[in-house]
Amino acid sequence: MIKNKIIIVPIIFLAILAGMWKVEHDGRRRERADRIRLQQNQAQLMVADSLKYLRLQITLEEFKKGMNERMDSILKAEYIKPARVERIIERHYYYRDTSYNEIRPLPVETIKGKVFPFSDIKDCFRVDGYMMVEELKPVLVITNREFKNNTTDIIYLDREKRFLFLKFGKLKAKLKSIPECGEERIKEVEIVKNRRNVLR
């Protein structure tokens, strides 16, 4: 009986020690992964102006804390829970054309030498220029054309099957694209690696 107790006590002590070591080791691995992620984010942000593509990795808690009003309203409007968001891609498209184009229509009787500047701004489009009269002919000059459209892509997990208000089935990644101007069409192509999965 005493021999059994003598054997059990060191085994329990070793089990507790192994458990403590495992918890400490896992904590250090998580902390190291977090440190590497934050270093990569910092490096990306430091050279953000020179990059055409910026990729950051954040935790769900950081996403919830840093979510702005626009993103919050988009998620609410699309009925997407923040916990289901896998990835967000924001595309900022900016186009500017400063080529000099003249349009010379039919003659019009008017005062010579006057210049009429104009600027037309509508949503994502902007056109600037001026109109003047040369030898009784109007001349329209476009000096600036701009088009700017920012698009936000949200990749999230959702269940495809639905019965009344309940969703069930496998979680699948879905993409929602929200442009500021106009519409976008999304084509999703699923590549099947195994022919048995084709009919599912």
C-alpha positions in Angstrom: 0.0 0.0 0.0 2.8 2.4 0.9 4.7 1.4 -2.2 1.7 2.2 -4.4 1.4 5.7 -2.8 5.2 6.2 -3.3 4.8 5.4 -7.0 1.5 7.4 -7.5 2.8 10.7 -6.0 5.8 11.1 -8.4 3.5 10.1 -11.4 1.0 12.8 -10.4 3.8 15.3 -9.9 5.3 14.5 -13.3 1.8 14.8 -15.0 1.2 18.2 -13.4 4.7 19.3 -14.4 4.1 18.1 -18.0 0.8 19.9 -18.1 2.3 23.2 -16.9 5.1 22.8 -19.5 2.6 22.2 -22.3 0.5 25.3 -21.3 3.6 27.4 -21.1 4.9 26.1 -24.5 1.6 26.7 -26.3 1.5 30.2 -24.8 5.0 31.0 -26.1 4.1 29.6 -29.6 0.9 31.8 -29.8 2.9 34.8 -28.6 5.6 34.2 -31.2 3.0 33.8 -34.0 1.3 37.1 -32.9 4.7 38.9 -32.8 5.5 37.7 -36.3 2.1 38.8 -37.6 2.4 42.2 -36.0 6.0 42.6 -37.5 4.7 41.8 -41.0 1.8 44.3 -40.6 4.2 47.0 -39.4 6.6 46.3 -42.4 3.6 46.5 -44.8 2.4 49.8 -43.3 5.8 51.4 -43.4 6.1 50.9 -47.2 2.3 51.3 -47.9 2.8 54.3 -50.1 5.0 52.5 -52.6 2.9 49.3 -52.7 0.1 48.7 -55.1 -1.1 45.8 -52.9 -1.2 45.9 -49.1 -2.0 42.8 -47.0 -2.6 42.9 -43.3 -3.5 40.1 -40.9 -5.6 41.0 -37.9 -7.5 39.1 -35.2 -11.3 39.1 -34.9 -11.0 41.3 -31.8 -8.8 43.8 -33.7 -11.2 43.8 -36.6 -14.2 44.5 -34.3 -12.3 47.3 -32.5 -11.0 48.9 -35.7 -14.2 48.6 -37.8 -15.4 51.9 -39.1 -19.0 53.1 -39.5 -19.0 52.3 -43.3 -17.9 48.7 -42.7 -20.3 48.3 -39.9 -23.2 49.5 -42.0 -22.2 47.3 -45.0 -22.1 44.2 -42.8 -25.5 45.1 -41.2 -27.1 45.8 -44.6 -25.8 42.5 -46.0 -26.7 40.5 -42.8 -23.1 39.3 -42.3 -21.9 38.7 -38.7 -18.3 40.0 -38.1 -17.3 36.6 -36.7 -18.1 35.0 -40.1 -15.9 37.4 -42.1 -12.8 35.7 -43.5 -11.2 38.4 -45.5 -11.9 42.0 -46.7 -10.5 43.3 -49.9 -10.7 47.0 -50.7 -9.9 48.2 -54.2 -9.4 51.9 -54.8 -9.6 52.7 -58.5 -8.5 56.1 -59.6 -8.2 57.2 -63.2 -7.2 60.6 -64.5 -7.0 61.8 -68.1 -5.5 65.2 -68.7 -5.2 65.0 -72.5 -6.2 68.1 -74.4 -9.3 67.6 -76.7 -11.1 70.3 -78.7 -14.6 69.9 -80.1 -15.4 72.4 -82.8 -19.1 72.6 -83.7 -21.0 74.8 -86.1 -20.5 78.7 -85.9 -22.5 80.6 -83.3 -22.9 84.4 -83.1 -21.6 85.5 -79.8 -19.0 87.8 -78.1 -15.4 87.1 -79.0 -12.7 86.5 -76.4 -14.9 85.3 -73.5 -13.9 82.1 -71.7 -16.5 80.1 -69.8 -15.0 77.5 -67.4 -17.1 74.5 -66.3 -16.8 71.6 -63.9 -19.1 68.7 -63.7 -18.9 66.4 -60.6 -21.3 63.5 -60.3 -20.6 60.6 -57.9 -17.4 59.0 -59.2 -17.0 61.2 -62.3 -15.4 64.6 -62.7 -15.0 66.6 -65.9 -13.4 70.0 -66.1 -12.8 72.4 -69.0 -13.7 75.6 -70.6 -15.6 77.0 -73.5 -14.5 80.0 -75.6 -15.4 81.6 -78.9 -12.8 81.9 -81.7 -13.8 83.5 -85.0 -17.5 83.2 -84.2 -17.1 79.5 -83.6 -17.5 77.9 -80.1 -14.6 75.8 -78.9 -15.1 73.3 -76.1 -11.9 72.3 -74.3 -11.8 69.4 -71.8 -8.8 69.8 -69.5 -9.5 67.1 -66.9 -11.4 63.8 -66.7 -11.4 61.7 -63.5 -13.1 58.5 -62.5 -12.7 57.1 -59.0 -14.5 54.0 -57.8 -13.7 52.3 -54.5 -14.9 48.7 -54.1 -14.9 46.6 -50.9 -14.9 42.8 -51.2 -16.0 40.8 -48.1 -15.3 37.1 -48.0 -17.3 35.4 -45.3 -18.6 32.0 -44.2 -22.3 31.1 -44.6 -24.5 28.1 -44.8 -26.2 27.5 -48.2 -29.3 25.6 -47.1 -32.1 27.4 -45.4 -35.4 26.4 -43.8 -37.6 29.3 -42.8 -35.2 31.4 -40.7 -32.7 28.6 -39.9 -29.6 28.0 -41.9 -28.0 24.6 -42.0 -25.4 22.6 -44.0 -21.7 23.0 -44.6 -20.1 26.4 -44.1 -18.9 27.7 -47.5 -16.9 30.8 -48.3 -18.9 33.5 -50.1 -17.9 36.8 -51.6 -19.9 40.1 -51.5 -18.6 43.0 -53.5 -19.8 46.5 -52.8 -18.8 49.2 -55.2 -19.4 52.9 -54.5 -20.4 53.6 -58.1 -22.3 51.3 -60.5 -22.6 47.6 -60.2 -20.3 44.6 -60.3 -20.9 41.1 -61.5 -19.1 38.3 -59.7 -18.4 35.0 -61.3 -17.6 32.2 -58.9 -15.8 29.1 -60.3 -15.4 26.1 -58.1 -12.6 23.7 -59.1 -13.5 20.2 -58.2 -10.4 18.1 -57.3 -12.3 14.8 -56.9 -15.0 13.7 -59.5 -17.1 12.2 -56.7 -17.7 15.8 -55.4 -19.2 17.0 -58.7 -22.8 15.9 -58.0 -22.9 17.3 -54.4 
